[in-house]
Amino acid sequence: MEALTGAFGLLTEVVRDAHAAYPALLPGHGGADVPYVPPPPSAAAILGNWHPQPLLLLGIGLAAGLYLAGVLRLRRRGVAWNPWRTASWLLGLMLVAGALMSGLDAYADVTFSAHATQHMFLATVAPIPLALAAPLTLALRALSARPRKVLLRALHTPVARILTFPLTGFVLMTVSLYAVYYSSLYPASLENPALHQWLHLHFLVSGCLFYWPIIGVDPIPGRLPYWARLLILFISFPVHALFGLSLMSTTTVFGAEYYADLHVPWIAGTLDDQHTGGAIMWSAGELVGAVVFLILFIQWARADEREARRVDRHLDREAAAVTATSAAAATSAAAAGGTGGLDGPRAVPDRGQGDEALSGALAAYNARLAALARADAARTAAETRARQERQARKAASRGRAGAPGG
């Protein structure tokens, strides 16, 4: 824990120093005392004004490159990989880039409503395609033997079991909302660029940890059945909606001093803008929840279909085995009918006599089997009686030997 705390502090210092030295490396506040206030929001202003950030581009490019390298390695081996999964991964990365490098990020620095929109993209929208892309499955198939074993061991460690347990993601994504916004942490993040970036990372990671055990297709330890995952969704999304409703009804402005210094001319007021952000969180959360419910139902139905096909294949194999056994028995019966079995040679029925001849041969063969069974039963009974008689004689002999005067 001390090592983790030290690493966190070191990384925070590095981020803060990098932002101070090169303000363009990181989003948020532009390194100035008062952030730049953009013009009134519009589709052109949000989608047309991108500010690339080297560190973020490096991370997104690395994630995309590693995924595509794994797909290419599988293709060279002749192993197919679902192209929809590749598209899903790239879509998720594009959503992350859009939330943090498009014009939306500039508006998120000056209005709570834009911040709420950015929050929803990072925590509830982008993690969905990332989870459906199955990156862990791709890694397990593309890696060589030794790295694959390392990854498998990591997936089955106690830490991995805790992180992939659905309640962990539920606590991080929903319960932590109240800890972030109803405390001094959110106002502090508005003034501290490094903390601002950590909140972005927290939103994205918590969303991934929530969706991966629910709708993800990667092999993770202790995956819950579909009905349990559905129950968690029924609990989590109303909690998220209640948080949005609480923002819509609160009379306290989060980060009031920070927003008061901005003097954004095109909003009615900071409290009204915060209520708008709460409405965005509530409505967008409901919409995303409906999409996730639909995805989970489709996965459940497909899993049932796969199980039904598996059972059908098993029954087909059993039926084929019974058919093969019956055919072998019929062939043996026909051969036994032609050779005469224990009674010596017998004339082979003419094939031209049809089914009646074959039925007669089978009946004769069954009769001989019944006779053999009766003979075996009689022999077994005789052996049993003989054994019982020997035991009785031995017992009588021991009795006489032990009698007085014997």
Secondary structure, DSSP 8 states (H G I E B T S, - for coil): -HHHHHHHHHHHHHHHHHHHH-GGGS-SGGGSSS----SS--HHHHHH-----HHHHHHHHHHHHHHHHHHHHHHHTT----HHHHHHHHHHHHHHHHHHHSHHHHHHTT-HHHHHHHHHIIIIITHHHHHHT-HHHHHHHHS-HHHHHHHHHHHTSHHHHHHTSHHHHHIIIIIHHHHHHTSSHHHHHHH-HHHHHHHHHHHHHHHHHHHHHHH--S--TT---HHHHHHHHHHHHHHHHHHHHHHHH--S-TTHHHHHHH--TTSS-HHHHHHHHHHHHHHHHHHHHHHHHHHHHHHHHHHHHHHHHHHHHHHHHHHHHHHHHHHHHHHHHHHHHHH-GGG-------GGGTHHHHHHHHHHHHHHHHHHHHHHHHHHHHHHHHHHHHHHHHHHHHHHHTSTT-
